[in-house]
């Protein structure tokens, strides 16, 4: 478990550092893409991805920097796409909101709330049909549970017993609107418990807790064949879209944030490494390695060329 | 000779036999009515994993098709009406159409979506839409409207083998049309039109059912010395512009008879394209025929006002060619309405 904890720290530090780097350079206006920052949710994505096999598949939302970085570990293509360069995953056509890396099993991310959930179901249908043993995890916010397509998908995935995890990253808000202003029922979990699925809930910024919960979910799915719903709570540190705080807007109080900040996933995990005997020098070397990787990626991305204008017309259809 | 419906069925059957990744699903796909017979024997032959019913959930079921298509399968999603397909518009316009583009052109979406265009016997305004132009408007979707049994089979096979999303609009009344169709597997290329009838005086670009009306109009006009050429584009997107341009350059006249609303429709697209590419050769303005700009009414006599027919085409040809008005009192129009007794 020690090595797992180190690996999870490395991933979370990479995610945090990459986003802090976006904050540093965003004002230069070279990254012209709406940033929906992951800060605060690092433990969820890291714990779930750690519990999955590398060949398992994931899908996300417009808030998926963390998911991309946790699943791929790479930052060159990531930043190149942010800069809109030819070396990005989609030559700059997709930007921050539509990350993907099919080779790493990140199938797609969508900026329409809940819309990747049924696609995950189709991917799971194919995996079951092809008997390839792959599992699919689809990440979405609690706002997605307001959408009809979420319930349609839960219904059919349960009916067909599809091997998939519904991972709800619940920050309590749909954009700026709290749950109590959106839901005509008191408990999402109770509603979901009426479906033929396994329901789990955690409120933790410890990736090891998320990792264990996900392992339990995968084991339950293996055992009874039912899909799983994981409701995992976190707090969004920054504004809905953008790189700044937004407490002055007064739809949420700063003290909420400060309470969560007390248990910040990266800070907590760094403490944990010390507690399990990982030396400060080793942490420094790990962090330095990530810092250098990101610095190289910024150079790579900012120094990469833009795609030719003719690229506009390429890729609408696949040839052959 | 087989029917259009049997041709669709035969195409899917043959593709499912030779490719185990092809599957068919949709509301009612395996039930006893079998989408008017077009999905007959698929469940029986290939089992419930490859031919299955769905909840009434078009949005998520379209997402299912997309997810399966990018993960190694070739789904065919069936809608018994185009009107129901509209519930899938988010997936089609926001996800399916842009998927390949958004992933840098690296992953195709071999998804086929079948949708039946209803008409007659009181289908009304929620069971009769065509709207192929609405879908063709969206980059990343291919849209085909087969008219003959041969085209139904060949375009269906081409659609299934295509690595991109293809929507097939099947007119309900064409289901009983018969024609010679090769028993072998064959493709009709997507994006290629067809000259349905040769003629030198006027070009009629007709889609779907309007080919049937155009043929009747051509026959009547032929008796009055006018040689009509009919072009069926077969594919709405991508459009075979050249076959239309070549024809209009010969005839100098173009009428578009579209099985859809006129305003902002496919007929406008063809008219604009012909005006651009055939400007110096046109001897009269391009004219357009299509549905009345109203929701489709239920009562038969109003429905007859809503739908254009061969008579409308004849009158439009007279206008375009500045002809004397033909006496049509001996002709029978809207005869197909008498054949269709519903309910669907």
Boltz contact constraints between the chains, C-beta under 6 A:
constraints:
  - contact:
      token1: [A, 89]
      token2: [B, 104]
      max_distance: 6.0
  - contact:
      token1: [A, 90]
      token2: [B, 102]
      max_distance: 6.0
  - contact:
      token1: [A, 90]
      token2: [B, 104]
      max_distance: 6.0
  - contact:
      token1: [A, 91]
      token2: [B, 104]
      max_distance: 6.0
  - contact:
      token1: [A, 94]
      token2: [B, 102]
      max_distance: 6.0
  - contact:
      token1: [A, 98]
      token2: [B, 102]
      max_distance: 6.0
  - contact:
      token1: [A, 100]
      token2: [B, 103]
      max_distance: 6.0
  - contact:
      token1: [A, 102]
      token2: [B, 107]
      max_distance: 6.0
  - contact:
      token1: [A, 112]
      token2: [B, 94]
      max_distance: 6.0
  - contact:
      token1: [A, 115]
      token2: [B, 95]
      max_distance: 6.0
  - contact:
      token1: [A, 118]
      token2: [B, 60]
      max_distance: 6.0
  - contact:
      token1: [A, 118]
      token2: [B, 63]
      max_distance: 6.0
  - contact:
      token1: [A, 118]
      token2: [B, 64]
      max_distance: 6.0
  - contact:
      token1: [A, 119]
      token2: [B, 63]
      max_distance: 6.0
  - contact:
      token1: [A, 119]
      token2: [B, 66]
      max_distance: 6.0
  - contact:
      token1: [A, 119]
      token2: [B, 67]
      max_distance: 6.0
  - contact:
      token1: [A, 121]
      token2: [B, 64]
      max_distance: 6.0
  - contact:
      token1: [A, 122]
      token2: [B, 64]
      max_distance: 6.0
  - contact:
      token1: [A, 122]
      token2: [B, 66]
      max_distance: 6.0
  - contact:
      token1: [A, 122]
      token2: [B, 67]
      max_distance: 6.0
  - contact:
      token1: [A, 122]
      token2: [B, 68]
      max_distance: 6.0
  - contact:
      token1: [A, 123]
      token2: [B, 67]
      max_distance: 6.0
  - contact:
      token1: [A, 123]
      token2: [B, 71]
      max_distance: 6.0
  - contact:
      token1: [A, 125]
      token2: [B, 68]
      max_distance: 6.0
  - contact:
      token1: [A, 126]
      token2: [B, 68]
      max_distance: 6.0
  - contact:
      token1: [A, 126]
      token2: [B, 71]
      max_distance: 6.0
  - contact:
      token1: [A, 126]
      token2: [B, 72]
      max_distance: 6.0
  - contact:
      token1: [A, 126]
      token2: [B, 73]
      max_distance: 6.0
  - contact:
      token1: [A, 130]
      token2: [B, 72]
      max_distance: 6.0
  - contact:
      token1: [A, 149]
      token2: [B, 59]
      max_distance: 6.0
  - contact:
      token1: [A, 149]
      token2: [B, 60]
      max_distance: 6.0
  - contact:
      token1: [A, 152]
      token2: [B, 57]
      max_distance: 6.0
  - contact:
      token1: [A, 152]
      token2: [B, 60]
      max_distance: 6.0
  - contact:
      token1: [A, 153]
      token2: [B, 60]
      max_distance: 6.0
  - contact:
      token1: [A, 156]
      token2: [B, 55]
      max_distance: 6.0
  - contact:
      token1: [A, 314]
      token2: [B, 105]
      max_distance: 6.0
  - contact:
      token1: [A, 315]
      token2: [B, 100]
      max_distance: 6.0
  - contact:
      token1: [A, 315]
      token2: [B, 101]
      max_distance: 6.0
  - contact:
      token1: [A, 315]
      token2: [B, 105]
      max_distance: 6.0
  - contact:
      token1: [A, 316]
      token2: [B, 101]
      max_distance: 6.0
  - contact:
      token1: [A, 316]
      token2: [B, 139]
      max_distance: 6.0
  - contact:
      token1: [A, 316]
      token2: [B, 140]
      max_distance: 6.0
  - contact:
      token1: [A, 317]
      token2: [B, 164]
      max_distance: 6.0
  - contact:
      token1: [A, 318]
      token2: [B, 100]
      max_distance: 6.0
  - contact:
      token1: [A, 318]
      token2: [B, 108]
      max_distance: 6.0
  - contact:
      token1: [A, 318]
      token2: [B, 163]
      max_distance: 6.0
